[in-house]
Amino acid sequence: MQAGVYWQARERLPEEFFLEVARQTGRTLDADADPQWFWKGRRVYLFDGLDAGYARESCGISST
């Protein structure tokens, strides 16, 4: 698949779609977490600020 096709399709979806998919995925993973994974019986959350976005230029797509 060419990167241009991916970006064209992605641009047609509203940003809220991606936010809701991320929220639902997080909720599902949290609900299904095995209690043995908890630390001293508690959930632990870690945020590192990682940005998993794709730069258009890295795909060979011009931003103009």
Rosetta silent file (secondary structure, phi, psi, omega in degrees, C-alpha in Angstrom):
SEQUENCE: MQAGVYWQARERLPEEFFLEVARQTGRTLDADADPQWFWKGRRVYLFDGLDAGYARESCGISST
SCORE:     score description
SCORE:     0.000 S_00000001
   1 L     0.000  135.056  177.970    0.000    0.000    0.000 S_00000001
   2 L   -77.963  145.196 -178.421    1.318    3.428   -0.854 S_00000001
   3 H   -61.081  -33.732 -179.622    1.673    5.910    1.988 S_00000001
   4 H   -59.687  -39.664  178.739   -0.369    8.493    0.056 S_00000001
   5 H   -64.907  -42.048  177.974   -3.425    6.245    0.108 S_00000001
   6 H   -58.586  -49.326 -177.460   -3.046    5.770    3.865 S_00000001
   7 H   -66.133  -36.812  177.639   -2.900    9.515    4.511 S_00000001
   8 H   -62.757  -44.233  179.098   -5.860   10.225    2.249 S_00000001
   9 H   -66.390  -42.589 -178.027   -7.988    7.692    4.111 S_00000001
  10 H   -64.355  -38.243 -179.359   -6.786    8.880    7.523 S_00000001
  11 H   -66.545  -21.944  179.112   -7.565   12.514    6.747 S_00000001
  12 H   -78.750  -18.108  179.691  -11.193   11.587    6.043 S_00000001
  13 L   -88.958  137.188  178.760  -11.666   10.241    9.570 S_00000001
  14 L   -69.437  149.578 -179.853  -12.397   12.764   12.331 S_00000001
  15 H   -57.574  -34.427 -179.956   -9.808   13.111   15.099 S_00000001
  16 H   -58.719  -31.155  177.846  -12.482   12.101   17.627 S_00000001
  17 H   -57.986  -49.011 -178.177  -12.549    8.637   16.010 S_00000001
  18 H   -67.657  -36.858  177.464   -8.915    7.999   16.953 S_00000001
  19 H   -63.517  -43.220 -178.968   -9.414    9.405   20.451 S_00000001
  20 H   -68.366  -38.241  176.586  -12.393    7.124   21.063 S_00000001
  21 H   -61.371  -43.388  179.199  -10.553    4.049   19.744 S_00000001
  22 H   -63.809  -42.829  179.465   -7.669    4.798   22.124 S_00000001
  23 H   -63.176  -47.611 -178.759  -10.053    5.287   25.064 S_00000001
  24 H   -63.784  -39.095  177.874  -11.989    2.089   24.371 S_00000001
  25 H   -62.533  -45.033  178.122   -8.765    0.097   23.953 S_00000001
  26 H   -61.692  -43.626  179.135   -7.474    1.398   27.285 S_00000001
  27 H   -62.664  -42.871 -179.643  -10.735    0.616   29.058 S_00000001
  28 H   -64.768  -45.736  178.505  -10.808   -2.909   27.651 S_00000001
  29 H   -61.768  -40.795  179.493   -7.189   -3.599   28.594 S_00000001
  30 H   -65.087  -43.410 -178.818   -7.785   -2.221   32.095 S_00000001
  31 H   -66.632  -31.451 -177.215  -10.944   -4.285   32.613 S_00000001
  32 L   -94.007    4.097 -177.269   -9.217   -7.466   31.430 S_00000001
  33 L   -64.627  132.865  177.508   -6.020   -6.981   33.445 S_00000001
  34 L   -72.036  125.158 -179.921   -5.041  -10.035   35.462 S_00000001
  35 H   -54.443  -21.559  177.255   -4.926   -9.089   39.178 S_00000001
  36 H   -67.044  -18.857  179.383   -1.560  -10.892   39.393 S_00000001
  37 H   -80.526  -13.545 -177.111   -0.125   -8.010   37.336 S_00000001
  38 L   -70.568  152.786  176.589   -1.038   -5.480   40.043 S_00000001
  39 E   -97.830  114.481 -177.635    1.622   -4.101   42.344 S_00000001
  40 L    51.946   39.834  177.546    0.648   -4.833   45.956 S_00000001
  41 L    77.904    8.465 -177.582   -2.960   -5.230   44.772 S_00000001
  42 E  -121.735  150.005  173.277   -3.008   -1.843   43.026 S_00000001
  43 L   -77.016  141.547  177.613   -3.011   -0.693   39.432 S_00000001
  44 L  -121.869  131.752 -179.366    0.056    1.322   38.452 S_00000001
  45 L  -113.566  139.220 -179.150   -0.035    3.796   35.563 S_00000001
  46 L  -128.910  129.566  177.215    2.997    5.046   33.692 S_00000001
  47 L  -125.076  126.721 -178.406    3.078    7.966   31.290 S_00000001
  48 L  -117.874   -0.859  177.855    6.251    8.799   29.406 S_00000001
  49 L    77.769   13.117  179.798    5.081   11.353   26.826 S_00000001
  50 L   -63.063  134.114  176.756    5.956    9.149   23.855 S_00000001
  51 L  -107.591  118.813 -176.347    4.476   10.434   20.615 S_00000001
  52 L  -101.604   22.990  179.870    3.677    7.652   18.180 S_00000001
  53 L   -74.256  165.233  178.265    2.651    9.897   15.287 S_00000001
  54 L  -111.749  130.097  174.442    3.999    9.635   11.775 S_00000001
  55 L   -80.355  131.328 -179.375    5.639   12.555   10.050 S_00000001
  56 H   -57.968  -37.016 -177.353    4.348   12.899    6.494 S_00000001
  57 H   -64.279  -32.466 -179.150    7.868   13.681    5.310 S_00000001
  58 H   -69.857  -17.329  177.781    9.193   10.360    6.642 S_00000001
  59 H   -96.098    4.938 -178.969    6.739    8.591    4.340 S_00000001
  60 L    77.646   22.342 -178.770    7.931   10.551    1.322 S_00000001
  61 L  -107.713  129.185  178.407    4.773   12.680    1.245 S_00000001
  62 L   -73.529  143.197  179.263    4.995   16.400    0.694 S_00000001
  63 L   -87.152    4.520  178.585    3.087   18.528    3.206 S_00000001
  64 L  -100.802    0.000    0.000    2.078   21.000    0.482 S_00000001
